[in-house]
Amino acid sequence: LAVGVNLPAHLVVIKSTQIYNKEKGGYVEYDRASILQMSGRAGRPQFDKTGKVVIMTRQETVYLYENLMSGSQPVESELKNSFLYVRIQKNPMHYGIPSNLSEDQLKRKLKEICVQSINELVRYGMVTTDEYNYVLRPAGIKLRRSEKKFLNDINNETSSRIRYHVMTPGGKVKRRIQDDHEKIFILINDTLSGDPSNLDFTMSQDVKGICTNGSASSWDRQL
């Protein structure tokens, strides 16, 4: 529920607030952002007027989740854990940032970069936001059920026409395409193969949009 699966529900039951951490050799609490993400699946506005969340946790951690759900416990920003934040600290000049900034000033600069990138995506029609710019949703290209077999066949071609395939976490070619971004990845590879497939009108328009947005984003970055 916390990792990119759009699964709205009226009732969400979080049956445990712990997850096994291999590095620490034991169970640790979920991070607060994940708990909020899972809880947010309950009572989505477009499907329901109300929602319920049941969090099953240990007695000694009840107060943590009571505070979190009531909004009295702040959620730490994940920006400081991002790869970009690490790179900016190591080489700020590469990103046009002075090297003598304090940690708070550096965080503000990082937020400015993120907001600028989001605004670019919105401007190119690649994402949409809510009125407060809190929620990002992919826009434009969607994976349709009728397209899945066609895309599966392309991804599972054994010839050298397709250079890069959608892979599973285990390193094998994925048999079934499931997400919008996987469709985009396959269409890009098919287009760049030099011998593209015969696409229907809808997917041809999708490819046109991918190429237009991709080239515009690339050109803007160069500027």
SVG drawing of the C-alpha trace seen along z (x, -y; Angstrom):
<svg xmlns="http://www.w3.org/2000/svg" viewBox="-19 -31 51 46">
<polyline fill="none" stroke="black" stroke-width="0.4" points="0.0,0.0 2.9,-2.3 4.9,-1.7 3.2,-3.1 0.0,-0.9 -3.1,-2.9 -5.6,-0.9 -8.2,-3.0 -10.4,-1.5 -13.0,-2.5 -11.2,-0.5 -7.5,-0.1 -6.1,2.3 -2.4,2.0 -1.9,5.3 1.6,4.5 3.8,1.4 7.1,3.3 9.1,4.6 12.2,6.9 15.4,5.0 18.2,7.3 21.0,4.8 19.9,4.4 19.0,8.1 15.6,7.5 12.3,5.8 12.0,2.0 9.1,-0.4 7.8,-1.5 8.9,-5.1 6.2,-7.6 5.8,-8.6 4.9,-5.0 2.3,-4.7 0.7,-8.0 0.8,-6.8 -1.0,-3.5 -3.5,-5.3 -4.2,-7.8 -5.7,-4.9 -8.8,-5.0 -11.7,-7.1 -10.3,-8.6 -12.4,-11.7 -13.3,-10.4 -14.6,-7.1 -15.9,-7.7 -17.0,-10.5 -15.3,-8.9 -12.6,-6.4 -11.4,-4.3 -7.9,-3.2 -7.1,-0.5 -3.5,-0.5 -2.5,2.7 0.7,2.0 2.3,2.8 1.1,1.2 4.4,-0.8 4.1,-2.4 0.4,-3.3 1.1,-6.9 3.4,-7.3 0.6,-6.5 -2.0,-8.4 0.2,-11.5 1.0,-10.8 -2.7,-10.4 -3.7,-13.5 -1.1,-15.6 0.8,-16.5 3.9,-14.6 5.8,-16.2 6.9,-14.1 10.6,-14.5 11.4,-15.4 12.8,-12.7 14.8,-15.2 17.8,-14.9 17.9,-11.2 17.9,-11.6 20.8,-11.0 20.6,-14.6 21.0,-15.9 24.2,-13.8 25.6,-15.0 24.9,-18.6 26.8,-18.3 29.7,-16.8 29.8,-19.1 27.5,-22.1 29.2,-24.2 28.1,-21.6 24.5,-22.5 25.2,-26.3 25.1,-26.4 27.6,-28.3 29.8,-26.0 29.6,-28.1 25.8,-27.6 24.5,-26.4 22.6,-23.2 19.3,-25.1 20.2,-27.2 21.2,-24.0 17.9,-22.4 16.0,-25.5 18.1,-25.4 17.2,-21.7 13.5,-22.4 13.8,-25.2 15.4,-22.7 12.6,-20.2 9.8,-22.8 11.5,-24.0 11.6,-20.4 7.9,-19.8 6.9,-23.1 8.7,-22.0 6.9,-18.6 3.6,-20.4 4.4,-22.9 5.2,-20.0 1.9,-18.3 3.7,-15.3 2.2,-15.5 -0.8,-17.2 -1.1,-18.5 -3.9,-19.4 -4.8,-23.0 -2.2,-23.0 0.6,-21.3 0.8,-18.6 -0.3,-15.6 1.5,-14.7 -0.2,-12.4 1.2,-11.3 -0.6,-12.8 -1.1,-11.9 0.0,-8.4 -1.8,-5.5 -1.5,-1.7 -4.8,-0.4 -5.9,3.2 -6.2,3.7 -2.5,2.8 -0.9,5.2 -0.6,8.2 1.0,6.1 3.5,4.6 4.2,7.9 5.1,9.3 7.5,6.5 9.2,6.8 9.6,10.5 11.1,10.5 14.2,12.6 15.8,10.7 18.3,7.9 15.8,5.3 14.9,4.2 18.0,3.2 16.6,2.7 13.8,4.8 11.6,4.2 13.2,6.5 12.1,8.1 14.0,7.4 15.6,10.8 17.1,9.7 14.8,11.6 12.7,10.1 9.3,9.3 6.6,11.3 3.7,9.0 3.7,5.2 1.7,3.7 2.5,0.0 2.3,-3.2 6.1,-3.8 6.8,-0.3 4.7,-1.1 6.6,-4.3 9.9,-2.5 8.9,0.1 7.6,-2.4 10.8,-4.5 12.9,-1.4 10.7,-0.3 10.9,-3.8 14.7,-3.9 15.1,-0.4 15.3,-1.7 12.5,0.8 9.5,-0.3 6.3,1.8 3.1,0.9 1.2,-1.0 -2.5,-1.9 -3.5,-5.5 -3.7,-5.8 -0.2,-4.5 1.2,-6.5 -0.1,-9.6 1.4,-8.4 4.8,-8.0 4.5,-11.5 3.8,-12.9 6.7,-11.0 9.1,-12.3 7.8,-15.9 8.0,-16.0 11.3,-14.2 13.1,-16.5 11.6,-19.6 12.7,-18.5 16.2,-17.6 16.5,-20.9 15.4,-22.9 18.0,-21.1 20.7,-22.0 19.8,-25.6"/>
</svg>
